[in-house]
């Protein structure tokens, strides 16, 4: 089974549920557009579009991040655990595959947010939503380490904290799968098309 074949196997219902969780997170962040000097105005939060329908998402949508991470972890384990444990993919290839999916979009978003934050700060004398937009926090964001304890708070594209955690979990996941070796994965079912 190659990584390419494994990654073509899909668990469509779980992917759909991940999509719903991702949309809930987007809706949850919508009130950020009504933040005034780093504080959410409660009046604006309750005045959001379709608040009566989506109030649960507006108020508790952060829980969808946990659901998304759990589902992603399950799918990720299903696709890669055996391949890594049986050493059919090198650490270099694994991390190139992961970063090639994340980094281009991350870098584009970071640069766009940098420009947006500079423009907003010029117009208002303070940053939009996230206040720690200095050189140090830019470097942390650039290397996917914006939320590992070296930061003073959220910066630039604040929700990218989840990608910082995701990258850390890739390292832990790879190390654990490699350390337990193939004996632990013999009873695991292979993805459908292997």
Order of alpha helices (4+ residues) and beta strands (2+ residues): alpha-alpha-beta-beta-alpha-alpha-alpha-alpha-alpha-alpha
